[in-house]
Structures are given as structure tokens and as C-alpha cells.
Amino acid sequence: MPTSCSMPRTLLVTGGAGFIGSAVIRHLLTSTRARVVNVDKLTYAGNLASLVEVAGNPRYAFERLDICHRQGLDRVFACYQPDAVMHLAAESHVDRSIDGPADFIQTNIVGTYTLLEAARAYWNGLDTERRDAFRFHHISTDEVYGDLGAPVAGASKLEPHSSNLFTEQTPYSPSSPYSASKASADHLVRAWQHTYGLPTLITNCSNNYGPYHFPEKLIPLVILNALEGKPLPVYGRRRAGA
């Protein structure tokens, strides 16, 4: 833990022990001068082993904390005085969301709401210069747009679901408890910007893969199953002529 609560130029990263979050933190600590506070509940998908190479960095601090815990968030904001938030903490597996949607509602919706309120209270107390520079970056998913439809001959690339790609103009159409919970979080983030002026950003990334990927995800699961001679789980139907 840091010995001082005065940590300028600090990024607060939620879900930093997850696959994407840990990659973000490793990049920040090895390629930038930023100081990083990692807030993670350490659920089944959180793995501090993915951060061993940077765990001893004096610019790194870890706080084991559920983002639904407002008092804990207030303490972290007050102590570390972050200049920005990168919100990656989420339940993120579609199959798990179908089997047990409650955890997804709690973390992805209630957790995002709680984090937004903690960030807003902190931001309101900053001086003008730091308020203007502060950012709340919400990392979302392309799954909020739903399923891609079949290509339509001659359709514009800006027409939703017509060219086998999503754009920022594509209407939201989530189709699982996971994607619905992330879409709900996106709407909360936009509402907090519109209603309260909190400076927010939303990015919708597609599938990611690489080292430290949790084995329930498609690519590591297929590789591990293939090595063990097990069936390869691929969902969806093959279109005629495809």
C-alpha cells in the first residue's frame, strides 16, 4: 500500500485483475508515467498473478473492493485522488449470465451506478482545473448492439445490421442478460453526463484474446478442448451458401 494519499496523475482502474484490466495496467505501468490504483473484487475471473511483473512498482496500488460498496469507493477516491477512472469491472460471460443473471445485474448495473455516484461526488469537490481535466471512461462491449444480420445488397455501411459490422449509429439490441446489463450501464453513464455534467467516455470493444485469458472464453476454451480431444463449442447456425 502507498504511504501517501497524495498521488497526482493517478488512474483508478476497476476490474484491473481481470484479463483486459490487467493488460491495461501492465501497459500503463511499463509504457507511461501514470500511477495506477487497481480496484478489484477478485471474483473467479480475477487473477493477481497476471500482475506479478508490475506488483512491486511504486506507482501501483491494489485495493480489494466490490464496486457496489459505496463507502469503500468514497475512501479510495479520497485517498488516491485520481485524475481519471477506467471502468472495466464487470461480469462478462454470456453463458454464465443465462444461468445466473442476478450477479450481472448487481455488478454491471448497480455497480456502475454506485461507481458513477462515487465519482460524481468526488468530481464535484475538485477545483475547476482538475474538474475540467477529469474523465470517467466506461469500457463496454459490442454485444450491446445485438446480433449481426445477413448482408443486404447495396446497403449503406451506416445502415444497422446491413453490412455485417456495427457502427456508433447502430441501435442497441442486447440479446442476453450479459449484454442487456452492459447496455443498461452504458445508458447510466450517458445519463450521468447529460444530467450532471460528469465528463464520461464510452468505448465498445469487440472480442479480445491473449495471455492470461480466462479459459471459459472462446479462444482458450477451443484450444484447450482441442488439446484434450473434447468437442469444440461453436454456437450459431451456418447460413446457406456460407
PyMOL commands that set and color helices and strands:
alter all, ss='L'
color gray80, all
select helices_A, chain A and resi 19-31+48-51+70-80+94-99+102-124+128-133+142-145+177-196+218-227
alter helices_A, ss='H'
color red, helices_A
select strands_A, chain A and resi 10-14+35-40+60-64+84-87+135-141+200-205
alter strands_A, ss='S'
color yellow, strands_A
deselect
rebuild
show_as cartoon
